Amino acid sequence: MRVRAYIVVAMCVVPVVAGAQSLTSARDSWWWDEAWWSRGQLPSTTNYPVETRTTSYRNGDVEIPVKVIRPKDGKKHPGVLFVHGRRGLDDLVTLHAVRLAARGFVVFAPDLFTGRFIAPLPNEHDYALEEDLNKGLDLMLKLPDLAGSKVCTYSHTRGGYYTLKLAVSKGRQAKELACYVSYYPVWQDPNAPEPMQVYQYAPEINELKLPTLVFVGEHEQYHRKRVIDTSVDTLQRNDQSVTYIVYPGVGRGFDFRPENVRTFADDLASKDAIQRAATFIKQHLK
C-alpha cells in the first residue's frame, strides 16, 4: 500500500515519492541537503544578465509572435519552452520568463493568444492553439543558441494543459522533450463540463512519461487542486517520476503577483520554486 506522507520544510510541503511506505527520518527525503545541515554550505546561484529578441512563426495563415529571452553572453544554453496560461504573455508573465532565463536558459516564449486575436483570460479553449504550440517547438529546436537536442516545457495555469497535450497528444515526449515543469497546471480540458473539471483529470495524464515537477499554493482553488492531487496520485501509481510541491500560505499566482498585493510568503515560494525548477531542468538537460 502506498502512503502519501507530507513533509513540511521551510515553505514547502512535499509528498513522498511513489512506493514509500513510511518516513523514519528527514535524511531519507529527496530534499535533504547534508552539506547545508552538517557544514552550513548553501548552493551557489548563478545570475545571468539577459537579453530579449522577438521573432515569429506561422501555422498556416496565423502568425505567432515569440519572445526569446536568454543569457547575454553569446554562448549556448539549455532550452526551455515557456508556455503562458490564461492571462496571456503579459508584462507580469514575461518577468517570470526573464527570471527563468537569468538562471542560464534560452527561454522560448510564444504568445499564443495574439496570433489568433484572443483576448486575455478567455473562458473557452481554442484547440487550434495546440497545433500552434507544436509548430513553435519545431522552430525552437532549430535555434542556433540551444545546447543539446532536447528541451523542457515550463508553464502555468492553462499552459499546463497546452504542454500536456504537446507532450502526449502531439507525441513530442518521445524524442524532443526531456521534462515537464508547471505551476498550478490545468490538467483537464477547459471546455469539459463542470463535473469533469472537479472530479476528473485529462486522460492524457495516464500517458505522460516525462519527469514532472509541479508547484501549487496551499490556497489554490479547490477544484483545481483536487484535479492536480488526483493526477499526481495517478502518476505515482504509474511509477512515473513526479515531484509535487505545495507552498503553505500562498494561493494561485504567487509567482507573478504584483507589488501592491505581493506578500513575503509569495516571494519565498516563488524564489524557492524557480531555484528548484532550474536545478530540475538542468538535471534532465545535461
Buried (B, 14 or more C-beta within 10 A) or exposed (E): EEEEEEBEEEBBBBBBBBEBEEBEEEEEBEEEEEEEEEEEEEEEEEEBEBBBEEEBBEBEEBEBBBBBBBBEEEEBBBBBBBBBBBBBBEEEBBEBBBBBBBBBBBBBBBBBBBBBEBEEEBEEBBEBBBBBBBBBBEBBBEBEEBBEEBBBBBBBBBBBBBBBBBBBBBEBBEEBBBBBBBBBBBBBBBEEEEEBBEEBBBEBBBBBBBBBBBBBBBBBEEEBBBBBBBBBBBBBEBEBBBBBBBBBBBBBBBBBBEEEEBEEBBBBBBBBBBEBBBEBBBEBBE
